């Protein structure tokens, strides 16, 4: 008899507002499955990010079927896993762990999630030169997705220069020399002036980190803007970019598609992505109304 009940969770910092439990539980309900989705917040537990290995082991030992992993544990979790899917290995970041036969395997659905969202929301934009802000765990995934989609060259900008340089080197190693470069934030003006589009992968614009990641004056018609933040769905960056005349993509699609891919890994069932996209719009809208 096939499994119909699943215990999964999310490990990360400050994850109380996460929409992952609702996304997974709604889709499970529609498919006649039981899904219990627990938040494992390291802030509430009072443990450092380095404790992620202990938490993963504990979850496996008590019978979890899988875990999502988010900031700041996506890279720290890797040494504590038995196997890595090729995409997670190439990225050096894991956002989904599946437990099977006593083994923990790491996956990354952020890459596929962003790629699917981008292909759906900005299908015909030029991709010769792209600037990306942010080189953390989400940034690494998004940069891989952008190059997988056919971008000619991506310039990674991060407040921590070494992090941007490390990601650019990894991208060149995976996709070929000359596909990526690192740059400092003070070079954004000329970079954006020459770019086809910009991908924003920092926390700026989230409810807890309001504001713009760069001056509004750097936006112009013809520059597309893709956002990773999904709470709120309409960040100040997207609102400002649309007013200027930019084509835009909110972070909701990435959130829905990465959750759908994780659901498939956890359950072996095919999720209905259209319904999950509708869920994220409804849930993020309701959360925005409460904030």
C-alpha positions, 0 to 999 in steps of 0.5 A: 500500500502506497504511503499517504501520510507525510511528516516534513519540516523547514529548518532556518532562521526567523521562519515564522512567516513562511508560507511553505507549511500552507503550500504543502498542506493545501496540495496534500489535502487536494491529493487526499494525503495527510501532510504535517509540516513543522517549522524548526526555527533555530532562533526559537531553539536558541541554537546556531546555524551550525546546529543544522546537522544535529537537527537533520539527524534528529528529524531523520531519527524520529521519522521525518520524510524530508526537510526544506532548508533555508537561510542561513543553513543551505550551505552548512547542511551539506557536510551532514548529508549522505548524498547530493543530487547533481544540481545541489552539488554544482550549487553548493547549496541545498534547500530540500533533504529527502530521507529514504532507507536511512539516508539523507539526500540533498536537492536544490529546487530553488534553481528549477523553481526560478527557471520555471517562474522566469520562463513563464513570466518573462518568456521573451526578454533579452538575456545577453547581459544580466546583473544579479544582486546577491550571492547567498544561497538563493543567489547561487541558485538563481544565478545558475538558473539564469545561465541555464536559461541561456543568459550570455553573461551574468555579473554578480554584485554582493556587499561581501566581495569574496562571496560574489567572486566565489560564486562567479568562479563557480559559475565559470567552472560549471558553465564555461569561462567568461560567463560570469564576473563579480563586481562591487556595489559601487559599479551598479550604475554603469552595469545596469546602464548596459544590462538587459535585466537585473535579478534581485536576490537579497532580503531588501524589500521583505517586510522586515527589510523594507526599501530599495536595493539600489537607487530608483534612478538606475531603473529605465524602460527596457530593463527587466527586473526579476525579484526573489522576495515574495513577501510582499509579492509587490516589493518597492523595487517592483512597484518602482520598476513598473512605474518606470516602464520595466517588465517585472517578475515577482518572487511568487512564482519561484516560491510556488514552483520550488515548493511544487518540486519539493512536494514531488520529491517528498511524496513521489506525487505530481503536484498541480503547479497552477493550483500552487501558483494560485495558493501563493498569490492568495496566501501572500496577499493575505499575509500582506494585508495582515502586515 
